[in-house]
Amino acid sequence: MAEITVRTMPDAMDAEQLEATLGAALDAARAGDAVRVGELLDPVHPADVADLLEQVGLEDREALLAMGSAVIDGDVLSEISDAIREDVLDALSDAVVAEALRDLDSDDLVDIVEDLEAKDQGRLLGAMDAADRVAVEQALAWPEHSAGRLMQRELVVAPDHWTVGEAIDFLRGADHLPDQFYHVILVDPRLSPVGYVTLGRVLSSGRETRLRNIAEESFRTITATDDEADVAYTFNQYHLISCPVVDAANRLVGVITIDDAMNVLDEEHEEDMLRLAGVGDEADVSDGPVETVKQRLPWLIVNLFTASLSAMVISQFQHTIATLLALAALMPIVASTGGIAGTQSLAVAVRALATRDLTRANAGRVVRREMLAGLMNGVGLALILGCAGVVIFGDWHLGLVLALAMMVNQVVAALGGVMVPLTLDRMGLDPALASGTFVTTLTDVMGFFAFLGLATVMLT
């Protein structure tokens, strides 16, 4: 039985039971028993079924996908990683794909379709109902990574002059309502949103109460062309549950819910982490070796060239190093400590820029704080390393060189960690992009230069 990692845990079974169920489903798929697979996976959360498809090998994945609708439905399809989604769709028949797409909301359909190649987009659009196809095509007309791509068109709208009783009667008599919604959006005669009312307020108010009288103070709108990162920030900053989306004429065109906004926040955070590590922004454990090399090799080549700068600095002090071989053993200490300090400052700065806690208004104060913190860290490390140099090598001059170099590099590291992402942000670039490479290069070069330069002046 394959070893399967469980991400979520439905109430109906604990983690051990879930792992056993997924393993049994995989065994049944290998045996070609679609009925048994369907019985086993029916109570399993779609996210765990998606995890199963992502974690197994290609042969086992094909066996599972051959079970068709017993494994794949719309929720599973929307949970599957982008890295294998096209392969999954290629392995499914048109009938299975059409059935899987039928019950999804428009925002989930757009999320599945937008990153596919043109031929796969055409296939999925052809498998959709006419209404869903039109909704997806309209969404794809909005700019990539915009609120228009993120919103769903299934929403509940009421005139702002309605009473609670009229709204309840409308909801009970509606032929179709969204599976999940949090607000009744109030509109004027031009279909411009003017407020919204939570379902809780609707249910707890008298039938004669006007909806406009119980509207939420948190009401605001998002323009369909707004960047999805701005949307996620708005939700997080103002604690929104859902938010109407309007076009350029301020007409209501959709709604964004908190789950989609939080997904964007999660994706932004993941991209920042991957970019800081120099592995691109789409790395996935499901990627093959070729894809992995394509993502990582360019940054390794960049780092190769930046590392050569450190080598050039060292080469300028060959005579000093040859005179006192202990310097060669001590250089990595100065450089690596500076690199760690720079990474610490960098991580805080990139995250603060992403959450907009670091702005033009407070950038100067943050830079001064980092410089002072770097100096204080440098003094502390200088005392430790300087004393160690005196005790181990018996030369107080060497200890002093170590101490001063450490202080210089800690200040440089702290400043570089905040200044590099700030500079990239001012240039309109992602602050996480290549920041790690630049900061590491800066701390290495300055660390070697300070240490060897001071050694040349004081020890030779």
N, C-alpha and C positions, 0 to 999 in steps of 0.2 A: 504493500500500500504506500502510495506517495506521501511524503511529509508535506503538510500544508500549513501555512501560517494564517491564523485567524485574525482579521482586522476588527470585525464587529461581532457582537454577541446578542442575537435575538432573545427575547424573554423566554421563548418556548424551550430553549436548550442552553446548557452551559458550554463553555469553550471546548471541553473534552468531547462532549456529544456532537458539537458542530464539526470538529475536526474529523470524528469518526464518520459522520454523515457525508461530508464532502469526499472523504476517501472512498466510501462505499459507492457514491455516485460516480466517481472516476472509474472504479472497477466495473460498474454496470455499463458505463459507456464503452469501455474496452471490449466488453462482451456484446455490445450492440443492442442492449436492452433499453430502448427509449422509454418504455412505460415505467420501468423501475427507476430510471434516472429522474423522470418527471415527479414520481412519488417522493423521492428522497429530497429533491431540490425545492419542492413546492413551499415548505415552511422556512426555507433559508432566505436571508436578506439578500437582495440583489447585489449589494456591495461585496458580499462574501463569494457569491457566484462569480463576479467579475475578478476577484482576487484569485480564485481557482484557475480561471482561464489565463491569467497573467503569469502565474507561478509555475504551471506545468510546462513540460517540454512540447515541442512542435507536434510530435506524433500524438501525444495525449490530448492536446488542444484540438487537433483535427477530429479525434474520436468523439470528444464532447460536442463539437459543433455539428457533427454528423447527426446528432440527436435532435437538431432543429429547435422547435418551439419548446421542447422539454427542458432546454437549457437557456435559450435566449428569449427574452421579452424586452419591451421598451426600456424598463428600468435598468436591466442588466446592461443593455447596449449603451445607455447614457453613463453608466458607472465605469465602463471599460476604459483603460488608459489610451490616450491618443496614439501611443507608440505601437499598439497592436490593433487598433480599431479597423483600419483599412484591411488588414489581413483577415480579421474576423468577418467583415462584411463580404469579402471576396469568397469566403468559404460557405456562405449562407445562400439559400435559394431566394428568388424574388418573393415567393409567397411568405417565407419566414420573415424576411425583412419588412414586408408590408404589414404583416400582423404585429410585429414588434413596434413599428412606428405609430400604429393607429391610436394608441391611448396616451401618447406623450403630449405634454404641453408644447406650445410653439417655441418657447425659449430652449427647451431641451432638444427639440428638433434642429433648431439653428446651431446649437452647440455641437451636435453630431455632424451636421452637413458642412459647416463653414470651413473646416480645415482639410476636407477631402480634396482629392484631385478632381478635375472637371468631369471626367467620365464617371467617377463614383458619385459625384454630386447629382449628375443627370439621372443615374440609376435610382438613387434614393428619392429624388423629387418625383420621378415617375411612379414610384411605389406608394406615394402619399395620396390621401384624399384631396379632392380639388381645393377645399377650403384651407387645409394645412399647407398645401403646395403654394398657394397664393401668399399665405402669411409668411412662409419661410423666404420666398422670393422677395417680398417686400422688406423683410429684415436684412437680407443679404445686400440690399441696395444701400443700406447705411454703411458708413465707414467701418473698417475693421477695428475691433477693440473699442467700439463706441457703445453708448447706452442703447442705441437702436438695435444692436446685435444681442444685447443682454436681456432686453425686456421680453415679457410675454404679453400676448394680446387677449388672453382670457382674463377678464376683469368684471367687476360689478359696479355699475354706474347708476346714479339716481339724480334727478333734478334737485337743486338745493332747497327748493320750497316744499318738498315732500315732508310728510310727517313720518314718525317711526312706524305707525300702523300701515301706511301705504308702502313703506319699504319692506316690512315683513310680509305683507300680502304678495308683493312682487316676487320676493325671494322664494316663497313657498309655491308660487304658481309658475316659476320659470321652468322652461323645458330643459335647460342645461345651465349649470353653474360650474365654475372652476373647482377642481378637486380640493384645492386649498386656497383660501383668500383670507385676508385679515381686516380689510377696510372696505366700506362702501364709499366710493369716490363720488363727491358732489360736483356737479357741473352746471354751468349757466347755459342759456339757449344756444350759444356758439360752440358748445362742447369744450369749453375751457374749464379745467378743474379749478374749483374755488375752495376746496376743503375735502376732508374725509372724516368718516366716523368709524370707530372700531366696532366690531360685532358685539363686544361686551357692552358698550354704551347703548347700542340698539336694543339688545335684549333686556337691559336693566332700566330702560326709560319708558314712560307712559306712551300709549299709542298716539296721543294728540301732540306729543312733543315734536317740534320742528327739528329736522336733521341739522340744520345750520346752527341751532342752539347748543348742540352737543358735539360739534366738530372739534377735532384735536388741535391743540395749539402748536403741535410739532409739524403741521402741514407745510410742505414745500414741494417744489417740482424739479424735475431733471430734464434737461433738453436732450433730445435723441442723439445729437452729435457730440455730447460730452464724452470725454474719455472714460473708459470703464474704471480706471484707477481713481479718477475723481469721484465717480459714483461710489466706489467702495469706501473712500475716505468720508464721504458725506454720511453714509449709513453708520460708519463706526463713530464718527465725531458726534452725531446728533441722535444716536441710539434709535434709528428708524427700524420699522418692521417691514414696511413696504412704501413705495414712493411712485406717484404718477409720472409718466414720461410724456413730454409734449413736443410738438414739432416747432418750426420757426414761427408759425402763426399762433402759437400757444394753444393749439388744439390737442386734446388727449389722444395719444396713439398707443399707449400701453402702460404697463406697470412693472416695476422691478421689485422683487421680494428679497428678504434678508438672506435666504439661502444662496441665491445667485451672487449677491454682493460679497458674502463671506467667502465664497469660492474664489472670487477675484482676489480678495485679500490673501488667501492661502497661496494662490498661484504667484502673486507678486512676491510674496515672502520666499517661496521656493525658487523663483527665478533669481532673486538677489543672492540667495545662498549658493546656488550653482555658479553664478557669474563670479562671485567672490572667490570661489574655489577654482575658477578657470576651466570649467567643464561645459561651457555653453549654457543655454537656458532651457534645453529640452532633453536633458539626460534622463534615462529611465533604466531601471534594472532589467527591463525586457529587451533592451537594445542588444543587437548582435555586436561582435567584435569590430566589424568594419565601421558601423555607426559610432561606436564608442571612440575609435581612433579618430574619426573625422571631427568629433567634438573636442577632443583633448589635444591632439597633435598641434593644431595652430597655436594654442596658448603655450605649449611646451617650447615651440620654436621661438615665439616671442620672448619667453623667459630665457632661452638660450642666448639670445642677443643682449638682453638686459644684464644677464649674469656676466657677460663679457666686459661690461663696464667695471664691475668689481675687480675682474682679473687685470684690467688695464691699470686701475689704481694700485693694486698690489705690486704690479710689475715696476712701478715707479720707485718702489722702496726695497728693491732686491738687496741692495748693499746693506741697508739697515737690518733686514731679516737675517742676512748671512752673518752679520756681526753678532747678533743676539738671537740665537735659535729659539729661545723661549717665546719670542713674539709669535712665531708660527703656531705654537700650541695654544696661545691665548687669544688669537684673532677670532676664532669661531665663537668664543664666549661673548665678546662684545657685539658681534654681528647678530647672533641668534637671539640674544636678550632684546636687542633693538627691534628685531623682526616681530617678536611676540608682543612687545609694547605697541608697535605700529598696528598690528592686527587687532589688538584690543580697542584702540582708539578708532580704527576704521570701522569695526563692527558697530560700535555705538553711533558713529556719524551716519553711516549708510541707513541704519534703521531709523534714526531720527529724521533724516531727509524723507524716507518713505512714508513716515507717519506725519510729516510736516511739523514736527516739533522743532526742527532746526530750520530757521528762516533767515532772511536778510536782517530782520529786526534783532535777532539774538546771536547772529553768527560771530560777531566780534567778541561777545562775552564767552561763548563756547570755546573759541580759539584761545582766549586768554586763560580760561580754566584748564584746557588741555596742556598749554605751555607750562603753567604753574604745577600741574599734576606731574608732568614729565620731569620737571626740575626736581620736585620732591622725591619722586621715584628714583631719579638719577643719584641724588644725594644718599639715599638709603642704600642703593646697590653699590655706590662708590665706596662707602665705608666698609661694606662687607668684602668687596673684591680687592680694594686697596690693602686692607689688613691681610687678606689671604696672600696677596702678592708679596708682601713684606715677609710674612712667616715662611712661605714655601720657598721663595727664591732668595730671601735674605737681602733684598735690595729695595730700599724705600723709594728710590727713584722710579723703579718699575711699578711699584705699588701706586705711586702718585700718577703715573701715566695711565694706568688702568682706571683709576678713579675718575680722572678728568675725561677720558675718552667715554666712559660709561655715562657720565653726566651729559656730555654733548649729544651722544646718540639717543639717549632717552628723550631729550627735548626735541630732537629732530624727528624721532619716531612719533611722538605725540602730536606734533604739528603736522607731519605728513599724513597721519591717519585721518585728520579732519580736513586738512586743506585740499588734498587730492580729490576726495569725493565732492567737496564744495565747488572746486574748480570745474569738474566734469558736469556738475549740475548747472552751473552758470552757463556752460557751453551748450546746454540743451541735451546732454548725453546722460545715459543711465549712470548714476553715481557708483553702482556696483560693478560696472563694466571696466575690467582691467585695473581696478583700484588696488587689488591685492598685489598684482605684479609691480605696479608703480611704487607702492609703499615699500615693498620688500627690497626693490632695487635701491630706493632712496636710503633706507636704513643700512643696507650692506655697504653701499658706496661711502656714505658719510661715516659709518662706523669704522671701516678700514682706514679711511683718510685721516680721521681724528686720531685713531690709535697709532698708526704708523707715523703720521706727521709729528705727533707729540714725542714719540719714541726717537725720531730722527733728531729733534731739537734737544731733547733732554738726556738722551742716553748715548749719543754718538759724538 
